[in-house]
Amino acid sequence: MDAIIKKNAINFGIISGLIRILSTTIMYITDLKLFVNMWAGFGMLAIWIIIGCVLLSKTKNEKQGILSFKEGFTAYFVSALVGILMSTVFNIFLFNFFDTAARDTVTEHLIEMQVEMLQKFNTPQEKINEAIISIKESSQFSIKGQLFGIAQALVGAIIFGLILAAFFKSKPKEQF
């Protein structure tokens, strides 16, 4: 891996991880309902897209305006991987060792939100009960749930990485 790509990917990954940890801490301190708030999720998604754009723009500039698709994707993916892993380790510690009651409270908020949504769609009570059981059995904040979350986040990172790498790619200018 190119030194510029490696340096930027790791630096932006650490920045991304710290932002994830800070946002989790703020939501934890402020209101646990924020963990299931759709708008908070969209806000975080916007932040990751901005971080990715800044990362690839900076990397492209440092490489004299030449960034291949592979280099752009690699930079974004490594950065996302570092941030996701940092955040996951923090979340595992917070919700499984430091404050398991918070994990249970967030799960209850998730159940409430899911039930409200299903009721709006006139879902039969039997299906609602199945959804509740499913949420309780597969807590997203358990260690297993967090590890599954890594896989989901990496799939998202791959998709965004492919899109951003395609947008930021460039070819060397031909010399005459």
Salt bridges, closest charged atoms under 4 A:
ASP2 OD2 - LYS63 NZ 3.36
GLU62 OE1 - LYS7 NZ 3.37
GLU62 OE2 - LYS58 NZ 2.43
GLU71 OE2 - LYS63 NZ 3.39
ASP104 OD1 - ARG103 NE 3.53
GLU112 OE1 - HIS109 ND1 3.83
